[in-house]
Amino acid sequence: MTHPDAAGAIHWALSLIRESLPSSCTYHNLEHTREEVMVNAVRLGQLTNQPPANLELLEVAAAFHDVGFTVSTQQHELHGMRIVAEILPSFGFDVEAVTVIMGMIMATSLAHQPQNQLEALLADADLSVLAADNFLDRNHDLYRELLGQGHPYTLKSWTEAQISFVDNYTFYTPAAQILFNPHKEKNLALLSEKLEKLSAD
């Protein structure tokens, strides 16, 4: 049995994002996929002692998790799953592997609960930005992206909503909780400071 060409599939996904993503995607962009989600999906997979085959599936799913944005900003997970189903067999992925990857992509939707550990790991990697050193900058990138899509936020109402989200969000896996929670709390404090300044203006 031929081993799937994971590297080729990842290259295909990143090239699609680089070439076809709308310029309005200031947050869901190549940096988010390659530097945030892929890196932390593998990191969490290693921390949870995933076998090499699972690490490969995690990395491929991370590379493809936002390719649906090249089709539409609405229900992008569903568009991404369709792309995965169409493309990955040409890179040697069998039906079982494609199904696992599709499940992981769906798990990155905030409306969807992960059904297994791999899905939970990718969902946690997708929101690893909550613990990033450049969180405020990336959070502002998301604010700009949503404004461009017509969301009626003010900077103050956005910051209030983000404080609530970060405060109430719980990472699914113990590995992510240990790795990310201390930094998430620091970023929550930075958001609170930002809101105080906005309220004082």
JOZICOR-V778543 format. One record per backbone hydrogen bond with DSSP energy under -1.0 kcal/mol. CO is the residue of the C=O (numbers start at 0). NH is the residue of the N-H. Records with the same first field share a line. If there is no record, write none. Layout:
CO=NH + NH
This chain:
3=5
4=8
5=9
6=10
7=11
8=12
9=13
10=14
11=15
12=16
13=17
14=18
15=19
16=20
21=24
23=25
26=28
28=32
29=33
30=34 + 35
31=36
32=37
35=39
36=40
37=41
38=42
39=43
40=44
41=45
42=46
43=47
44=49
45=48
50=54
51=55
52=56
53=57
54=58
55=59
56=60
57=61
58=62
59=63
60=64
63=66
65=68
66=69
67=70 + 71
74=78
75=79
76=80
77=81
78=82
79=83
80=84
81=85
82=86
83=87
86=89
87=90 + 92
88=91
90=4
93=97
94=98
95=99
96=100
97=101
98=102
99=103
100=104
101=105
102=106
104=107
105=108
108=111
115=119
116=120
117=121
118=122
119=123
120=124
121=125
124=127
126=129
127=130
128=131
131=134
133=137
134=138
135=139
136=140
137=141
138=142
139=143
140=144
141=145
142=146
143=147
145=150
146=149
153=157
154=158
155=159
156=160
157=161
158=162
159=163
160=164
161=165
162=166
163=167
164=168
172=176
173=177
174=178
175=179
176=180
179=183
180=184
181=185
182=186
183=187
184=188
185=189
186=190
187=191
188=192
189=193
190=194
191=195
192=196
193=197
194=198
195=199
196=200
